[in-house]
Amino acid sequence: ASMGKSKEISQDLRKRIVDLYKSGSSLGAISKRLAVPRSSVQTIVRKYKHHGTTQHH
């Protein structure tokens, strides 16, 4: 995947994406609200789910 097109997403924005996702927002809603491409939201959420889950429900 080339990183040419996509703007770098700041750590702060990533955190907001993850926070919104955790509070139940859909990817589309997060994308609209933060004006981030849906594909970027999806990538960040996927990484979060892959690495960031410390609790098992």
Protein Blocks (a to p, Z undefined) as FASTA:
>chain_A
ZZklpccddfklmmmmmmmmmnopafklmmmmnopafklmmmmmmmmmmmmpmbdZZ
